[in-house]
Amino acid sequence: MITAEAGATPRRRTHDALLKDIEADLRSGKIKVGDRLPGERTLAESYGISRASVREAIRVLDAMGILRSSVGSGPSSGAIVVSDPSAGLSSALRLHVASSTLPVEDIVETRILLETWTARAGANRTGGDEDLEQAAQLLQAMDNPGISRETFHELDARFHVALSSLAGNAVVATMMESLSGAIVGYVKGAMDAMDAWPDVISTLRNQHHGIFDAVQSHEGELAARLLQEHIEWFHQKAQEATAAEIGS
């Protein structure tokens, strides 16, 4: 049996060369969002690696939200450079939440930390009218009497992301979208398990409007307090609903 020596350098994967060069080209501006990468054969020849290694690198970058790839031939095939950082982060976080490595309670605490900060920053920041208008439209859509739980959940998640975007911090907004995506299954399952849904949705609507009004009125501390109360209230309801479903 062959064993690795202590402290030995791990074997470098053959597709790492392509990953590092694409990163360097993005930094330098040699390639940019919207550009299409050369085909597999050209990349394989340029980097001296197999086409299988090229495909592996493309799959990694696709999962990270850096590329969008499509199969087939013609002008619409191949890999295009995109920038969707929340997609890769959400997928990774969701898997770690599912494996119980990242507890839902910690995700909730992190959301409170980020959202209360963005509420204060967003309420005090000039501009951001587009994000505020989007949040207002989402509120209106959630007020629809015939809205389904699934649709309400989707709009609710987008509402929180829109509010976070008001702070003007792209990294925080991306993290918020990723955290929201990480617990999408948990939240949906909790909503589906809530027997008193009419009362729950009524409370959520009132909470959302209160938060929005505070942000719109530039009352950052009030918006932060209402957001924390809102998140903690729903998490408590979700725990109760989940426990009741398990015990039934």
KAWO-V346934 format. One record per backbone hydrogen bond with DSSP energy under -1.0 kcal/mol. NH is the residue of the N-H (numbers start at 1). CO is the residue of the C=O. E is the energy in kcal/mol with one decimal. If there is no record, write none. Layout:
# KAWO-V346934
nh->[NH,NH]
co->[CO,CO]
e->[E,E]
This chain:
# KAWO-V346934
nh->[8,16,19,20,21,22,23,24,25,26,27,28,30,31,34,35,37,43,44,45,46,47,49,54,55,56,57,58,59,60,61,62,63,64,65,66,67,68,70,77,78,80,81,82,84,87,89,90,91,92,93,94,95,96,97,98,99,100,101,102,107,108,109,110,111,112,113,114,115,116,117,118,119,120,121,122,123,124,132,133,134,135,136,137,138,139,140,141,142,143,144,147,152,153,154,155,156,157,158,159,160,161,162,163,164,165,166,167,168,173,174,175,176,177,178,179,180,181,182,183,187,188,189,190,191,192,193,194,200,201,202,203,204,205,206,207,208,209,210,211,212,213,214,215,216,217,218,219,223,224,225,226,227,228,229,230,231,232,233,234,235,236,237,238,239,240,241,242,243,244,245,246,247]
co->[5,13,15,16,17,18,19,20,21,22,23,24,25,25,81,32,79,39,40,41,42,43,44,50,51,52,53,54,55,56,57,58,59,60,62,61,61,80,78,74,70,68,35,66,65,84,85,86,87,88,89,90,91,92,93,94,95,97,96,96,103,104,105,106,107,108,109,110,111,112,113,114,115,116,117,118,119,120,128,129,130,131,132,133,134,135,136,137,138,139,141,144,148,149,150,151,152,153,154,155,156,157,158,159,160,161,163,164,165,169,170,171,172,173,174,175,176,177,178,179,183,184,185,186,187,188,189,191,196,197,198,199,200,201,202,203,204,205,206,207,208,209,210,211,212,213,215,214,219,220,221,222,223,224,225,226,227,228,229,230,231,232,233,234,235,236,237,238,239,240,241,242,243]
e->[-2.1,-1.6,-1.8,-2.7,-2.0,-2.3,-2.0,-2.2,-2.5,-2.1,-2.2,-2.2,-1.2,-1.5,-2.9,-2.3,-2.9,-2.4,-2.8,-2.3,-2.4,-2.1,-1.6,-1.7,-2.5,-2.0,-2.2,-2.4,-2.3,-2.2,-2.4,-2.3,-2.4,-1.5,-1.2,-2.7,-1.3,-2.3,-1.7,-1.5,-2.0,-2.3,-3.1,-3.1,-2.5,-1.1,-1.8,-2.9,-2.0,-2.1,-2.8,-2.8,-1.9,-1.9,-2.5,-2.3,-1.7,-1.5,-1.7,-1.6,-1.6,-2.6,-2.2,-2.2,-2.4,-2.3,-2.2,-2.6,-3.3,-2.2,-1.2,-2.6,-2.0,-1.8,-2.7,-3.3,-2.1,-1.3,-2.2,-2.5,-2.1,-2.3,-2.1,-2.2,-2.2,-2.2,-2.1,-2.2,-2.2,-1.1,-1.2,-1.7,-2.4,-2.6,-2.1,-2.5,-2.8,-2.2,-1.9,-2.3,-2.0,-1.8,-2.5,-2.3,-2.0,-1.9,-1.0,-1.3,-1.6,-2.4,-2.1,-2.5,-2.6,-2.2,-2.2,-2.8,-2.4,-2.0,-1.8,-1.0,-2.8,-2.4,-2.4,-2.2,-2.6,-2.4,-1.2,-1.1,-2.0,-3.2,-1.5,-2.0,-2.6,-2.4,-2.0,-2.5,-2.8,-2.4,-2.1,-2.4,-2.7,-2.7,-1.9,-2.2,-2.9,-1.8,-1.7,-3.1,-2.4,-2.4,-2.2,-2.7,-2.2,-2.2,-2.3,-2.3,-2.7,-2.5,-2.3,-2.3,-2.4,-2.0,-2.2,-2.8,-2.3,-2.2,-2.5,-2.5,-2.5,-2.2,-2.0,-2.1,-2.1]
